[in-house]
Amino acid sequence: MKLRDEITNDLLAERAEVQTMKHNLREIGVAQKLVHNLTTNPIPIGALNCLALGTKFISVPKSNNTILPLSMKSFRRTIRLRHLFQDDENNVMPQYWLPSAWNPNYLDQRRDIEATISALQHSIKPNTIPTKSNIRKSDIQQYNKLLYDKDILVILADKNLGYAVVTKSWYLEKCFDHLNSPSYNKITHEYYKGVQGKPTINHLVDSLTDLIMEYQDHLGSDEIKWILQKPKDEWQPMRFYITAKVHKKPVKGRPIVPSMTWMTFHLSEWLANQLNPLLANTEWVLKDSYDLLAAFEQINQTDLPYTVKIASADVEALYPNMDINVGLTLIKNFIEELEWQNKHKRDFLIKAMEFVLTKGYIAFDGEIYQQTNGAAMGSPMIPPYANIFMYQLEKDTVHKYKNAGSLLLYKRFIDDVFIITKDSNISELQNDLNSLHPAIKLTWTPAAKHCSFLDINAFVKNGKLHTNVYQKQLNTYAYLPFHSYHTKAQKRGFIKGEAIRYARICTSEVDFKLMVKLFTLRLQRRGYPLSFIQRSLGQVQHKDRHNYTVTAKPTNKKAIPLLFKTEYNPVVSHKNVRTALNQFTANILKLANVHPSISQKVTICYKMPPKLHVLSLKARKRKGL
């Protein structure tokens, strides 16, 4: 009798949950309101409705009648430039390119081209049919009220796990856990005092310019212009913030320091462009999980021994613990072993890395900090730097065990390690890897017949490695809602891309079909009609998984597409613009002596409106954080 009552209660609870999800779908377009509330107070319903839409949701913007005329002005300029600079060899995407503001004059010698552009302008008509709002005004009002609460912050949860609502005191505490560590110095007074009578930023720009000029004979003119380019407004210290590591207990903060506003950003981009291609010389560094799947295919060419075990490890707080002096020495040794470029270029790369790592100034809560050691997430050069840092430390140890035959596979993705070993006891290997450097420690999963790594579940079955999709328990599956103001092509593309990922990862068709069923259900909970889902998924088949794992070889020269740049806005009718551009191409092809860069098919390129997420960013900025 008691068991029957428990089953009845479970069924009633499940029925109530289904009814709630149906109600939510009708009211806000998504079925579940999954938000990490780290405060003791409930979140107002309207604010919860907004947060449930996720970090990528876009509300319908106001119609803007200036968009299409500005788009046509830009397109007319593009056509004129392409006609004036006709050169097939130069119609490629340059690696370092700074746009010019120069506007060419009317093409008096090619009035036929000008007439064709004018015809296009007359055929593009603004959309006059009103677009219904996709979010309730009352919900936005409640959300803004929450964001204006001086004691509350809405921040991102780590690992793409949605939103976390936290108190300002909690946020400050977690930020200062990092900023009060030995890796940072508070230098507010020194920063505003300046150096040698100059503002600190001017002194740093001059120092970087001097460094570039010292090596100018070994850098291209485009590279120099790129590195030293000026900001649109003025350089600002990097803004420190954290995401909530809700998958950890207790919840901690992951430090992020975006570097786009700081004067080392373009130098860091240049360094990333130099270091990333060199990762091909690291035997076990992964570009992504598909690299690991390719390694599994290779190792499955023969049966694995019955004693085989697999395990994974995580390097604890890698970025903050990468000693700068050690790191620069490791990079120097690495590029010298490769005999990369020449001595002058190698010297410049090391000095440039030192500049980026030691000249980073960080703003938080009205104070200025300087990072004295380690590296902060947010600078383009840091991922390849971290990969080479670890490779140089671990390579002798890994080679020792691989040469002994006990380590069948060793792969690493930045701070995540995956191994396949013949021996069930891997304590000696673990101890050796934990002794690479006093600050570098790895936390291991037990060696077993199965293991989760990145987005893959790997397991040994019948002497072979098999895989299916790994998804975290805390995953809220907060996919882009169907009623978000995105193009249908974007929505179809992300569904197809996710299905291809499932096909790539799942060894078994049964596992693939299960993932597609779960994905379909989760999409329906985000408001997607079943017919739309099925059309988007229809092209993806498990039998084609090998085709999905083969990646095209990258090419250094990318042809520049002909773009019609506009904004995604209710005033823009995609059908009208597409038809008009197709007719433009047909008309251009009828003209004599027209360069191929003009006569190719025009691609519509949309600038998307700001996401709803921008409101939470502005709120944090208002609070000085």
C-alpha positions, 0 to 999 in steps of 0.5 A: 500500500505504501509503495502504491502511494509513493508511485501515485505521488510520483505520477502526480508530481510528474503530471504537475511538472508537465503542466507547469512546462506547458504553461511556461511554453505558452507564457514565455516560450521555454518550458523550464526556468533553470537558473542558479540562485546563490542568494537566500531570496527568491527571484521575481517571476518576471526576472526569472522569465528573462533569465530562463531565456538564456545568455543568447536570447535577442529581443525584437529591436525597434525598426530603424529606417536608416539601416538600408540606406547605410547598407547600400552606401557601404555596398556601393563603396565596396563595388567601387573599391573592387573595380579600382583595385582589380587584381586577382592575386590580391583578392585574398584575405590578408592576415593583418589588415586595417580597414581604410575610411577612404571613399572612392568617387563616382566611377565616371568611366564605368557608368554602367556599373554605377547604374546597376548599383542604383538599380539595386538601391531602388529595388531594395524596399523596407519592410512595413509589416510590424514585427510582434515583440517576443518578450513581455514588457512587464518581465523586462521591468521586473528584470531591470528592477532585479538588476538595479538592486544594489546588493544583487548581481546576475553573472554567468555560470562557468562551463556554459551552465546558464546564469547565476544570481549572486549577492554583491558581497559574495561576488566581491569576496570571490574576486578578492580571493584572486586579487589578494593572492600573491599573483596580483599587486595593487598599484592604483597610486603608482598607475595614476602617478605615471612614469617619468612625467608621462601617464602610465599608458603613454609610457607603455605605448612608447615602450612597446613602440621602442621594442617594435622599432628595435626589431622592425627589420624582422617584421612586416610593415603590416605586422607593425601597423597591426601591433601598434594600431590605436584604439577607437577611443582610448586604451583602458585597463582590463576589467576583471570579473568572474564566472560562478563555478556552480559545478564545484562545491563550494561554488568558487569564481573563475577569473576572466580578464578580457584584454580587448581594451588594453594596449597589449591586445594586438601584440597578443593576437600576433603572438597567438598567430605565431604560436598556434601553428607550432602546436603541430610539433607537440605530439599529444596536444589536442585541438579539440575532442575530434583530435582525440576521436582520430587517435582512438580510431588509430589505436583501435587498429589493434585489440587493446590488452585486457589489462588496459585502463583509462583515466583523466586528470585536471591540472589545478589552476594552471593559468595562475600557476604558470611562473612567468620566468619558467614559462619564457624559458620553456617557450625559448627552448621550444622554438630554438629546438624547432629552429623557428624563423631566425634568432632575431625573430625568436628574440623578439617573440620572447620579449613580446611575450614578456611584455604581454605577461608583465604589462597587464594592468587590471581594473576592479572596484575602483582599484588598479592591479598588476598581475605579477605571475601566472596568466589570466584567461582572456588574452589570445596568446594564453591558450597556445602558451599554456599548451607549450608550457605544459608540453615542455614540462611533461615531454620527458616523463611522457616519453619515458612511459611511452617508450617503456610500453606502459603508456599507450596513449597520452593526450592533453587539451590545455589543462585536461589530460587523458591517458590509456595505460597497460597497467592498472596501477598508475601511481608512479606515472601520477607521481612523476607528472605531479613532480614536474613543477612545484606549482603544477598539480594534477587531480586524477580520476581512478584508472578504470575501463571507462572515463569522461573527457571533454564532451566524450564518454570513453569506455573499453569494450571487447578490446576496443575503445568506444565513445558516446556523448558526455553531458554534465549533470548540471547542464540546463540545456538552455539552448537558444529559444525558438522565439529569439530574434535570430535568423532561421538559418542560424537556428537550423545551423546550430541544430544540424551542427549539434547533431553532427557532433553527436554522430561524430562522437557516438560509436554506436548508432543506438547511442546516436539515436538516443542523443537525437531523441533527447536533443529533440525533447530539449529543443521542444522545451525551448519552444522549437516546433517538432517539424522544424527540428525534424527538417533541421536534423533530417540531413544528419545520418550516423552512417555518414559519421566518417565524413563528419570527422574528416576536416578540410585542410586549411589554406593560407589564402582565402578569397574575399567574399562579396558581402552586403552588410546590414543589420538584422532588423524588422525593417529589413526583408531578407526575401526582398534583399536576397531577390534584389541582390540576385538580380544585381549579380545577373545584371553585372554579369551582362556587363563587359570587362567586370572583375570576378570579385564583383560578379560573384554571388553576393552574401548577405551578412547580418549584424545581430542586435544586442543580446538581452545579456547586455543588460546584466553586463551594464548593471555590473558596470553601473556598480563599478564591477 
